[in-house]
């Protein structure tokens, strides 16, 4: 953790007051020993000056072991507002990547050694969006060999399009009523077939600090994940599958991928009855008989009304391309005058974004 804090500090300093200084010795030397494939390897990183057009603070990465003896340039170091260092994550050698401008992003890229080459294939990303939401998503693709210059573009090529960007970007809950400050509420964060995923917050305070429980639910039951180290796995092509499963990290650092079949198996064994609920953020939101603008009613809900979410209609293609579009919720609301009302509402009901109120 100290090393990561130092990297962020160096990113800030290097962009403000960097002046090239001669380097005649190694600085910030870090040594790690790892056992990979039943073999022992020594990883060493250090800063030193050499000519490069990419890195303002270039570093060297050395790897030594049986049948491998490599010294790599332009892989780690600081360039602009991006820093890449060698780190240890889940007991494995890992590239730690941090980007500080705009949406703050940090990523962990575990290192493999195969055929006497350093290789990477998966990336695990934490990103803080402009609406202060923290995302956790991952991607695993074809293995890539790490060679000199990999830090120029290689790491960026590992980042997938975040298929759920607009879903997360639309999340917004404000403390609009004192009685709701300590109310539990749920936030939709994606869907795989008939399995919907939510973040459950016990209060507005916990929402503000991104403290939540991950829930998955079908129309009858819900399942609660106990671990916080969970990443939503993205497919290689956002038009084919998009969100395809979860990467779950256990207490020993082992990462296991759960596809929709494995997730459904867990959910089908759950005995917890579905109780997904949230409260309206819009001043007034119309109710519809169906999940489209062609089926309006003369009824509406108002800000702070608490509703149960019974189902989700998610037009994945539309909602990932256009903000405010593509997500509808089937909700149940208990009215003092009319009893239980079951209707559909736009997804923006739980945000401060303007409803569409039109036929499109």
N, C-alpha and C positions, 0 to 999 in steps of 0.2 A: 504494500500500500504506500509506503514512504517513497518507493521508486516511482510509482505512478504520479503521486503528488509532485515530485521533483520534475517529472517530464512535463506536466502541465505548466509549472512555473517556468521552465526553460522555454516552452513555446511562446509564452507571453514576452519574456525578456528578449528572446532572439529576434522577434519581429519588431521590437521597439528600438533596441540599442545594439544590434549585432554589428560588429566591426571585425573583419577577418584578422586573426592574430596567428602568428607562426606557432606551430606545434612540434615540439621536439621530443615529446614523450606521451605515453598513453594516459588518458584521464577517464575518470568515471568507469573504471574497470569492473566488470561483473563476471563472476564465474559460476557456472552451474554444472552439476553432474546428473545425468539421467540414464536410466536403463530403458532402452528401446529394442524390441525384438530380441530380448535376452542378451543384448550387448550393452556395454558401458560407453558413454560418450561424454566428452567435456565440451561445453559451450562457453565461449568467452566473447564478450562485447566490450568495446571501448571507443572513446572519441579521440580523433586525431585529425589534423588538417591534411587535405589533399584536394586537388583540383576537381571540382564537380559543378555542373550547371544546375543541378536539381536541388541539392541539399545545402542549406546555409550552415548547418552543423552536421557534417557527415560523420558516420561511425563505421567501424569495422566489425564484422561478425566472423568468428573463427569456430570451426567444429572439428574436433579430433576424436578419432576412435579407430576401431579395426577397419581397415580398408577405406578410410575416409580421412582426408586432411585438406580442409577447405578454408579459404579466407575470402570473404565476400564483401564487395564494395557496393555502395548505393542501394543497399537493402534496408538498413536501419539508419536512423538519424532524425534530424528536424529539417523540414522544408516548408517555409511559410508558416501556416497555422496547422500543419499536420506533423505529428510525431509518431515514430515507429521504433519500438525498443524490443529487446529480447526480454521475456518474462517467464514466470512459472505460473501456470493456471491448471488447476485440477491435476497437479503432479506431473504435468507434461510441459516440454519446452513449447513456448508460444510466442508468436509475435503479438505485441500489444499495440494497437493502432488507435490514435486519438486525433480527432479533428475538432477544433474549438469554434470556428465561425458558424453563424446561423444556427442550424439545428445541431446541438452538441452531440457528437457521436464518438463512442468508444467501441472497439471490436477486439475479439480474441480469435487468433488464427493458430490452432495447434499445428506443430511441426512433426512431420513424419520423416523417417529415413528409409529409403527404398532404392535398391540397386546403386547404393553408395551416393545417392543424391538427397538433398533436402527437398521435401515436397510438402505442398499444402493442398487441401481440397475442401475444407469446411470453414465457415466463418460464423461467429456468434456475436450479434450486434446489440448494443444498448444505445438507443437514440432518444434524445430529449427534443420533442417537437416544439414549435413556437407557441402552442397552446398549453405548454408545460406538461403534457403527457409524456410518460416514459414508455417506449416500446422495447420489446425484446423479441428479436426474430433471427432466424438462422438460414443458412443455405449450404448445401453440399453438392459439389459438381465434380467434374473430371479433375484428377490430380494434376497439379502444375509444378514443374521443377523450379526451384528458387536458384537463380543465378545472379551474377553481377547486374545491377540495374533493375532488379525486380521491384525495388521501392519506387521507381519512377511511375509505373502504371500498373504493375502486376497486382498490387493489393486492391486498387480501385476496381479491377476487373472481377474480383471475387464478390463484390457487393451486388446483390440482386435488386431488381426493382421491388420496392416494398409494396406488395399487392394490397395491403390493408391501410395504406397511408391515409386515404380520405375517411375511412372508418374511424381511425384514431384522431384525425385532425378535427373531426366534428364533435368529439366528446367535450362537453362543457357542463359543469354543475356549479352553481353559485349558492351562497348561503342567503337565500331570499326570505327565509322564515325561521325564527328562532327555534320553533318546535321541531324543525327538520334537521337541526344541527347534529343530532345524535341518532338520526334514523339510518337504518341500513338500506342501501340501494345498490342496484346492479347496472353494469354498463356493457353493452354488446361490443365485442371485439372481433367477430368473425364467425364463419360457418363452414362446415364440411358436410355436404349432403344434408341430412336431417339433424345433425349435431350442431348446436349453437354454443358459442363460447362467450363467457362474461367475466368481468372483474367485479368482485363483490367488495364494497367498501362498507365498513361499519359506521362511518361518520364522514361528514364533510372534511373534518380535520385530517383523517386518514387519506381521503382523496387528494388533498393538497400535498401530501408527502409521498404519494404513490405507494401506500401500504394497502394491500388487497389480498383476497383469496381468489385463485382462478377456479372458475366453475365451468363445467360443460353440462348441457342439458338437452334432452329431447322433449317431446310433448308431455311426457308423464313423470320423468325422473330427472334428478340432477346428481352430479358427481363432484366432490370437492377435492382438489389437489392440495396436498399438505406442503409440498416443496415450493420454494420461491424461485429456484433456478430452473425456469421453464422458458423455452424459446419457441415461438411459433415458426415452423419450418415453411419456407417459401419454395415453390417449384422453380425450375430453371427458366421457364417461359410463363409469364403471368397470364397468358391467354390459354394455357393448358394446365388446369389444376389450381394455380395460384397458391392458396394456403392449403398445404397437404398433410399437416400433422404437427406433432410436438416433439421437441428435443428436451428430455428431462434429465437433469443431473442429480445423482444421488449424493449421499453424504461422503462417499469415498471418491467423488469426482468422476465416476463412470457416467458417460453420456449414452442414453438409449433413445432411439427414435421410435415413436409410436405413430403408425399410420392410422387411417380412419377405421380399419378393421380392428386393430388393437384397442383403439379408443372406444369404439362401440362395445367391445367385449367388456371393458371396465364399466361403462355406463349401464349396460344391461344387467350387471350384478348389483347395482346400487339399489338401496331400499329407501333412499331419501326422495320424498315426493317433490315434484317441481314447485318452487315458490320464488320465481324470478319477479322482481318488482322494482319500480323506480318512480320518480315524481316529475311532473311536467315543469319545464322551464319557460315555455312560451306564455305570454300574457293570455292568449286565447289560441287554441288549436282545434280545428274541425275534426269531426268523426266521420268515417266513411264505412259503407257496408262491405266494400271490397278493398283490396290493396291497389287502388288506382283512383285517379281524379275524376273518373266518370261515374262514381257511385257515392256522391256526397249525401249527408243527412243534414238536418237542421240543428243537430246537437254539437256541442263542443266541450272541451275541458279547459280549465284555466290553470294558471301558475300555482304550483305547490300541490295540485291534486296527485294523490298517490294511486298508482295503478299496478295491477299484476300484468306481466307480459306473458301471454299464452303462446305466442308463435311469432316467427320472424319471416318476412318475405324479403329476400335480398337479391336484387338484380345486380349480380357481381360485376358484370361488364360495365354497366352504367354507373354504378356507385364508385368504381375505381377510376373513372374518367372525369366525372362531373361532381363537384361538391354539392351537397344537399340532395342528391338524387339517388334513387335506387333502394333505399331501406324503408320498410314499413313494419310496424309492430301491431299485432293483434292483442288488444288489451281488455282487461276486465276492470270496471270501475263501479263501486257501490254508491249509488245515489240515494239520498234520503227520500226523495220523492218517487223515483222510478225503479228502485231496487238495483239489481245487477245489470249493468250495460256492457255488452260485448261488441266492440267495433274495432276498426283499423285506424291508425294514426300514422302520419309521416314520421320518419326517423328524427327529423329536426325538432320534434316535440321536446326532446331531452337536451337541446342545445340552445344557444342564443342566435343561431342562424335563422334567417328569414324563411318562413314556409313558402312553398311554391304557389299553392292555391290556384292552379290552372290545369288545363287539359293538355298534356303533352305525350 
